[in-house]
Amino acid sequence: MKKTILILPFILISIFVFAQEEKYTLDSIIYEWFNGTDNEWRGIDKYQFEYDTQGNTLIRSDYWWVGFGGLDWGKVKEIEKAYDSQGRVIQKISRNYDDFTFELGNTTREEITYNSNGDVVLNIAYDEAGTVIGKIEHTYNVDNLLIQRSEFSWNFNIESISEDRRYTYSYNVDGKLEESSLTYFVSNILIGVFQEEYVYNDTGQLIENYTFFLDETETVTEITRTDYSYDIYGNINQELNYEPIDSLSSEWIVKDILGFVFDEDGNQLEFTLSVWDENLSVWYVRYRDVFTYDSNGYQIDYFKQVWNDSLMILSNTTKEEYERNSIGDVETAYYYTWDILNAEWEVSTRREYTYDASILPEQLILPDELGDWHNFKGKREEFVNYFWDDDEGVWLPHLRNRYHYSEQDLSTNVSDVFESDILIYPNPTSNFIVFDVENIDTYSKVQLFDMQGKNVLTRTISPNNRLYVNYLSSGVYLYEFHNDGQVHRGKIVIN
């Protein structure tokens, strides 16, 4: 079958050349496990990332190591994001692996709208057919404080979206939260309400919190209360959790006590949970956590204690120790369990992290969805998890993460770009465009640049799939269409 193409004149387009800004982008993380039998590392998961010229994460691709014995990486998920001129996410497209077609499918699209203050006012989720399957509405008062959040999802009973949850908030004259409520619905029928009231002292510290649980008739079925106190530095040092003596009484009884100790820098040194022993008529500490920091304020030690009912004492359970570099990144971590019989700590796990100390944190471009597991500042290159083998008396490797980076020039540096012979329609457009190239049955990568050379969109699209551009400002844009090692370049007009 012939390609459907449109022959256009080759027009030389002048592109600005920008100064280079060298950065290191984290392109992929590979998770592996160690096969002791074959004495080799084998793949588990892989995550790949692509960025725009501002360092925003455009595409995250998730892979599994698939096949008998592990033959290749198979893509199981892809998340694409689009940003506005202020770097805010305005669209997110998710594709998941389809077990029936063995391809990425089950596409969902989320659009995010902001107000003039930069706050989210609307999230709308669409399925693959473009049907609205959920939305979240946010409402703010004149002081730009959130006063209502309504969540809607698809309801199969009524074949439409319906409200599931409604959060409401009210504030005092100082802008502090005074009342909040969470109302639950099923098929637009109220099934329960969760309300809270907050009381503050003259310095604005929260000192009391009341919680009310209401049933579908809005009758109060349960009430709880929490009192707060603070140390001389303004850190919370105690929470008293109350419950009514009975459903008819207005008197309260303390249920448990949470204790906190902070140093003058705000580092938490201790946490305790105390409960009442009815038999002995005494308070006793049920749980205790203790934290230690170095002179730079980085945590270097943590251990937990739990009340032992048999011994009637607080007993050690677990401990963690950290060795950190000069910028606070963990280089080595040890994990211990308490040996009750020998009354000593027994090391069980060791984690080692490797960094390139020659690269400064400000030189790194990291994805925005790493999570706490990858919480680091410097250029981390490897993480290895070891287990201690008591029988052999050695550390055995178990898991490994490898971090791969590219040295990037995140500015656009393009010259001598010519119009392509690919058919694009509609052009001009105000909603979407289609790259019409027959005989292409694989995914293609599309990038759009404004006339200043800024990358404003990067997408991976299927053949003849619509590419929505309705959120972009009107004007002339340059495109790059990548497929099978070939690059088509040209321009489109958005009006």
C-alpha positions in Angstrom: 0.0 0.0 0.0 1.3 3.5 -0.9 2.1 6.1 1.7 -0.4 9.0 1.8 1.8 12.1 1.6 1.5 15.7 0.7 4.4 17.2 -1.3 5.2 20.6 0.1 7.9 23.1 -1.0 11.1 22.8 1.0 11.2 26.0 3.0 14.2 26.9 5.1 13.2 27.9 8.5 15.5 30.0 10.7 15.8 28.6 14.2 17.4 30.4 17.1 20.5 28.8 18.5 20.7 28.9 22.3 23.5 28.7 24.8 24.1 25.3 26.2 23.2 24.4 29.7 24.8 21.1 30.7 22.8 18.9 33.0 22.6 15.3 33.9 19.2 13.7 33.4 18.3 10.5 35.1 17.2 8.4 32.1 16.5 5.0 33.6 16.5 2.9 36.8 17.0 -0.8 36.5 15.9 -3.2 39.3 17.7 -6.5 39.5 17.9 -9.6 41.7 21.0 -11.7 42.3 20.7 -15.4 41.1 23.1 -17.2 43.5 22.9 -20.4 41.5 24.2 -18.8 38.3 26.1 -16.1 40.2 24.6 -13.3 38.1 22.3 -10.3 38.2 18.9 -10.6 36.5 16.4 -8.0 35.6 13.1 -7.4 37.4 11.8 -3.9 36.5 13.0 -0.9 34.6 11.8 2.7 34.5 12.7 5.1 31.7 12.2 8.9 31.7 12.2 11.7 29.0 12.2 15.4 29.7 11.4 18.7 28.0 13.8 21.6 27.7 12.8 22.9 31.2 13.6 19.6 32.9 10.0 18.6 33.4 9.3 14.9 33.1 7.4 14.3 29.9 7.3 10.5 29.7 7.7 7.7 32.2 7.9 4.1 30.8 7.6 1.1 33.0 9.0 -2.3 31.9 9.1 -5.9 33.2 11.7 -8.4 32.4 9.6 -10.9 30.5 9.9 -14.3 28.7 11.0 -17.7 29.9 14.1 -17.2 31.8 14.0 -13.5 31.0 14.4 -12.7 27.3 13.7 -9.0 27.0 12.2 -5.9 28.5 8.4 -5.6 27.9 6.7 -2.2 28.4 3.8 -2.5 30.8 2.9 1.1 31.4 3.5 4.6 30.0 2.7 8.0 31.5 2.9 11.1 29.4 2.6 14.7 30.7 2.1 18.1 29.1 2.9 21.4 30.9 1.8 25.0 30.5 4.2 27.9 30.3 4.6 28.0 34.0 5.7 24.4 34.3 2.3 23.1 35.7 1.0 19.7 34.5 -2.1 20.3 32.4 -2.5 16.9 30.9 -1.5 13.3 31.8 -2.0 10.3 29.6 -1.6 6.8 31.0 -1.4 3.6 28.9 -1.3 0.1 30.4 -0.4 -3.2 28.9 -3.4 -5.1 27.5 -3.3 -8.8 28.2 -5.5 -9.5 25.2 -3.9 -7.4 22.5 -0.4 -7.7 24.0 0.1 -4.0 23.4 -0.2 -0.8 25.4 -3.8 0.1 25.6 -6.5 0.9 28.2 -5.6 4.6 27.7 -6.8 7.1 30.2 -6.4 10.9 29.9 -6.5 13.5 32.7 -6.8 17.2 32.1 -5.9 19.7 34.9 -7.2 23.3 35.0 -5.8 26.1 37.2 -7.1 29.4 38.4 -5.2 32.7 38.1 -3.5 32.0 41.4 -2.1 28.7 40.2 -4.4 26.5 42.2 -6.1 23.4 40.7 -9.8 24.0 40.1 -10.7 21.0 37.9 -9.4 17.5 37.2 -11.2 15.5 34.5 -10.4 11.9 33.6 -11.4 10.4 30.2 -11.3 6.8 29.1 -10.0 5.6 25.7 -13.2 6.5 23.9 -13.1 10.1 25.3 -15.9 9.5 27.8 -15.6 11.3 31.1 -15.1 8.7 33.8 -14.2 10.9 36.7 -13.6 14.5 37.9 -12.5 16.5 40.9 -13.8 20.0 41.4 -12.0 22.5 43.7 -13.7 25.8 45.0 -11.8 28.6 46.8 -12.9 31.6 48.8 -11.8 35.2 48.2 -8.7 34.6 50.3 -7.8 31.7 47.9 -8.4 29.1 50.6 -10.0 25.8 49.6 -13.6 25.6 50.8 -14.9 22.6 48.8 -13.5 19.6 47.0 -16.0 17.3 45.2 -15.0 13.9 43.7 -17.0 12.2 41.0 -16.5 8.7 39.5 -18.3 6.5 36.9 -21.4 4.9 38.3 -22.5 1.8 36.4 -26.0 1.8 37.9 -26.9 5.2 36.4 -24.4 5.0 33.5 -22.9 8.4 34.3 -20.6 10.0 36.8 -21.9 10.7 40.3 -20.5 12.4 43.3 -18.7 10.0 45.7 -17.2 12.4 48.3 -17.5 16.0 49.2 -15.0 17.8 51.4 -15.9 21.2 52.8 -13.7 23.6 54.8 -14.3 26.8 56.8 -11.7 29.1 58.4 -11.4 31.6 61.2 -10.4 35.3 60.7 -6.7 34.3 60.8 -7.2 31.8 57.9 -6.8 28.7 60.1 -9.0 25.7 59.5 -12.0 25.9 61.9 -14.4 23.2 60.6 -14.2 20.5 58.0 -16.5 17.7 56.8 -16.3 14.7 54.5 -19.6 13.5 53.1 -20.0 10.1 51.4 -22.5 9.3 48.7 -23.6 6.2 46.8 -25.6 6.8 43.6 -26.1 10.4 44.8 -27.5 9.1 48.1 -25.9 10.3 51.4 -24.5 7.4 53.4 -22.4 9.1 56.1 -20.6 12.2 57.3 -17.3 12.8 59.0 -17.0 16.2 60.6 -14.1 17.9 62.5 -13.9 21.1 64.6 -10.6 22.8 65.5 -9.8 25.1 68.5 -6.6 27.3 68.7 -4.9 29.3 71.5 -4.0 33.0 71.3 -0.7 32.2 69.5 -2.5 30.2 66.7 -1.5 26.8 67.9 -4.1 24.0 67.6 -5.1 22.9 71.1 -8.3 20.9 70.6 -9.8 18.8 67.8 -13.3 17.2 67.9 -14.4 14.5 65.5 -18.0 13.6 64.8 -19.3 10.6 62.9 -22.8 10.8 61.5 -25.0 8.2 59.8 -27.2 8.5 56.7 -29.8 10.4 58.7 -27.1 12.8 59.9 -27.4 11.6 63.4 -24.2 11.7 65.5 -23.1 8.1 66.2 -19.6 8.7 67.7 -17.5 11.6 69.0 -13.8 11.7 69.7 -11.5 14.5 71.0 -7.8 15.3 70.9 -5.9 17.9 73.0 -2.5 19.2 72.0 0.3 20.8 74.0 3.7 22.3 72.9 7.3 22.7 74.1 9.1 26.0 74.4 10.2 25.8 70.7 6.7 25.5 69.5 6.9 21.8 68.7 4.1 19.5 69.7 5.0 17.4 72.7 1.8 15.7 73.7 -1.5 14.5 72.2 -4.2 13.3 74.5 -6.8 11.2 72.7 -10.2 11.1 74.5 -13.5 9.2 74.0 -16.8 9.6 75.8 -17.4 7.5 78.9 -20.6 6.3 77.3 -23.0 7.5 74.6 -25.1 9.4 77.0 -22.3 11.1 79.0 -20.7 14.5 78.3 -17.6 13.4 80.3 -14.4 12.3 78.6 -11.9 9.7 79.4 -8.3 9.6 78.0 -7.8 6.7 75.7 -4.1 7.0 74.9 -1.3 9.6 75.0 1.2 10.4 72.3 4.4 11.9 73.4 7.0 13.8 71.3 10.4 15.2 72.0 12.2 17.6 69.7 15.5 19.4 69.9 15.8 23.1 69.4 16.4 22.6 65.6 13.1 20.8 65.2 14.6 17.3 64.9 12.4 14.6 66.5 14.3 12.8 69.2 11.6 10.5 70.6 8.0 9.3 70.1 6.0 7.3 72.6 2.5 5.8 72.7 1.1 5.3 76.3 -2.0 3.4 77.1 -3.9 2.7 80.4 -3.6 -0.6 82.2 -7.0 -1.3 83.7 -5.6 -4.1 86.0 -2.8 -2.1 87.4 -4.4 1.3 87.1 -1.3 2.8 85.6 -0.2 4.4 82.3 2.6 2.5 80.5 4.5 3.1 77.3 3.4 0.7 74.6 5.6 1.9 71.8 8.8 4.0 71.8 10.9 5.3 68.9 14.3 7.0 69.4 16.2 9.1 66.8 19.8 10.3 66.7 21.3 13.0 64.5 24.8 14.1 63.6 26.1 17.7 63.9 24.6 18.6 60.5 21.1 17.5 61.6 21.1 14.3 59.5 19.5 11.3 61.1 22.1 8.6 61.7 20.3 6.2 64.1 16.9 5.0 64.9 15.5 2.2 67.1 12.1 1.0 68.1 10.9 -0.6 71.4 7.6 -2.4 72.1 6.1 -3.4 75.4 6.7 -7.0 76.2 3.7 -8.4 78.1 5.6 -11.4 79.3 8.6 -9.5 80.7 6.5 -6.4 81.6 9.2 -4.1 80.1 9.9 -2.2 76.9 11.8 -4.5 74.7 14.1 -3.6 71.8 12.8 -4.7 68.4 14.5 -3.1 65.4 17.3 -0.6 64.8 18.7 1.3 61.8 22.1 3.0 61.4 23.1 5.3 58.6 26.5 6.5 57.3 26.1 9.7 55.2 28.3 11.8 52.9 28.8 15.6 53.2 25.5 16.5 51.6 23.4 14.1 53.7 22.9 11.2 51.2 23.0 7.7 52.8 26.1 5.8 51.7 25.7 2.7 53.9 22.7 1.6 56.0 22.6 -1.3 58.5 19.4 -2.9 59.7 19.2 -4.9 63.0 16.8 -7.0 64.9 17.0 -7.6 68.7 18.2 -11.0 69.9 16.2 -11.5 73.1 18.1 -14.6 74.2 21.6 -12.9 74.0 20.3 -9.4 74.7 22.1 -7.9 71.7 21.5 -6.4 68.3 21.9 -8.7 65.4 22.6 -7.2 62.0 20.4 -8.6 59.2 20.6 -6.3 56.2 23.1 -3.9 54.7 22.5 -1.4 51.9 25.2 0.4 50.0 24.7 3.4 47.8 27.3 4.7 45.3 27.5 8.3 44.1 29.5 10.4 41.7 30.8 13.1 44.0 32.1 15.3 41.1 28.5 16.2 40.1 26.7 18.7 42.2 23.0 18.3 43.1 22.0 21.4 41.1 23.4 19.7 38.0 20.8 16.9 38.2 17.5 16.7 36.5 15.4 14.0 38.2 11.9 12.7 37.5 9.0 14.0 39.5 7.7 10.6 40.5 10.7 8.9 42.2 9.1 8.6 45.6 10.8 8.2 49.0 12.6 5.0 47.8 14.8 7.2 45.6 15.2 10.1 48.0 18.7 11.5 47.3 20.4 14.7 46.4 23.6 13.7 44.7 24.2 11.7 41.5 23.4 8.2 42.8 24.7 5.5 40.5 24.0 2.2 42.3 22.2 0.7 45.2 22.9 -2.9 46.5 21.0 -4.7 49.2 22.8 -7.5 51.1 21.6 -10.1 53.5 23.8 -11.6 56.2 24.3 -15.4 56.0 24.8 -16.7 59.5 26.0 -20.1 58.3 28.7 -18.8 55.9 29.4 -15.7 57.9 29.3 -13.5 54.8 27.1 -10.8 53.2 25.1 -12.1 50.2 23.9 -9.7 47.5 20.2 -9.8 47.0 18.8 -6.7 45.1 20.4 -4.0 43.0 19.3 -0.7 41.4 21.4 0.9 38.7 20.8 4.5 37.8 21.7 5.7 34.2 22.2 9.3 33.3 22.8 11.4 30.2 24.8 14.6 30.0 22.3 16.9 28.3 22.0 20.2 26.7 18.4 21.0 27.6 18.2 24.0 25.3 17.0 23.6 21.8 19.8 23.9 19.2 18.3 23.3 15.8 19.4 24.7 12.4 18.5 24.3 8.8 15.1 22.7 9.4 13.1 22.0 6.2 9.4 21.4 5.6 8.6 17.7 5.4 6.5 15.8 2.9 4.3 14.2 5.6 0.6 14.9 5.5 -0.7 16.7 8.6 -4.3 17.6 9.1 -6.1 19.7 10.0 -3.5 22.4 9.6 -4.2 25.1 10.8 -5.9 23.5 13.8 -7.6 24.5 17.1 -8.1 21.1 18.6 -6.0 18.2 17.4 -3.7 17.1 14.5 -3.2 13.8 12.8 0.1 12.6 11.2 -1.1 10.6 8.3 1.6 8.2 7.1 0.4 4.8 5.9 2.6 1.6 6.1 3.6 2.7 9.6 2.3 0.3 12.2 4.5 1.2 15.1 4.5 3.9 17.7 6.1 7.2 16.7 7.5 10.1 18.8 6.3 13.6 18.1 7.8 16.8 19.5 6.6 20.4 19.1 8.7 23.5 19.6 7.6 27.1 19.7 9.4 29.7 17.6 11.8 30.5 20.4 13.0 26.9 20.3 11.2 25.8 23.6 10.0 22.2 23.6 6.3 22.5 24.5 5.1 18.9 23.8 6.6 15.4 23.5 4.3 12.4 22.8 4.4 8.8 21.7 1.5 8.2 19.4 0.1 5.2 17.5 -0.4 5.3 13.7 -2.9 8.0 12.6 -3.7 8.7 16.3 -5.0 12.2 17.2 -2.6 14.4 19.0 -4.5 17.0 21.1 -3.0 20.5 21.1 -6.0 22.5 22.2 -4.2 23.6 25.4 -1.3 25.3 23.5 -1.4 29.0 22.8 -2.1 30.2 19.2 0.8 30.5 16.9 3.3 28.7 14.7 5.1 25.6 16.0 7.8 23.4 14.6 7.3 19.6 14.8 9.6 16.6 14.7 8.1 13.3 13.8 10.4 10.3 14.7 9.7 6.8 13.3 11.9 3.9 12.4 15.1 6.0 12.5 13.7 8.7 10.3 12.9 12.3 11.3 10.3 14.4 9.5 10.3 18.1 10.3 7.9 20.9 9.5 5.5 23.4 11.0 1.9 23.6 12.1 -0.4 26.6 12.9 -2.6 26.6 16.0 -5.4 29.1 16.0 
